[in-house]
Amino acid sequence: MGSVSGCGLGARGGARQAARAFLAARPGVIEVAVEDPSPRMPRARTPDLVEGTGGFGWHMVNDLARHADVRPGPEGGKTVRAFLPR
């Protein structure tokens, strides 16, 4: 559940916009996809252990996933996908 949260929170970028999550069991992997309307791409940043402003999500997704990618949406926004080992 941690990487689903990380994927979703990272995709939202702190904005209060609707995001949709999808899970799919594939041979050998679980695909997690989060669609969100923001065009802002996820980026790795130094985690903030003092002020609590985040910085953990994209690191966590990339550490846990076999592969992660970001695809622009057809009408703006993006889909963040992570493929986790089963």
Secondary structure as GFF3:
##gff-version 3
##sequence-region A 1 86
A	DSSP	alpha_helix	2	12	.	.	.	ID=ss1
A	DSSP	beta_strand	20	26	.	.	.	ID=ss2
A	DSSP	beta_strand	29	36	.	.	.	ID=ss3
A	DSSP	alpha_helix	57	64	.	.	.	ID=ss4
A	DSSP	beta_strand	67	72	.	.	.	ID=ss5
A	DSSP	beta_strand	78	85	.	.	.	ID=ss6
###
